[in-house]
Amino acid sequence: MKIPDDAPRMLVCMRLKDMTVVHPDQGWELCSKCQHTVGIYPSGQKALDRWPHTKIICAHCAKPDDFDIAIPAAETREEYLAEKRDSKPVTDADR
């Protein structure tokens, strides 16, 4: 099944405050529904480059129907580059 390039897309991301590991090259954006900060790994950034009108949504706001068609996530090396986040909790001031 081929998805048309102009099909609506959604990138489901983990909230930054829920992440226990971070990637040195990850980016940050806001969830389009709740405005919490989410972390976007390089593979997600590549998807956003390819499909710039992709809606970003956090895993808390996503519904089961949002997972009908998934974009393959992390690249093979991403898990090896991920680093444990410091123990300082993320607060609302960090959003």
Secondary structure, 3 states (H helix, E strand, C coil): CCCCCCCCCEEEECEHHHCCEECCCCEEEECCCCCCEEEECHHHHHHHHHCCCCEEEECCCCCHHHHCCCCCCCCCCHHHHCEECCCCCCCHHHC
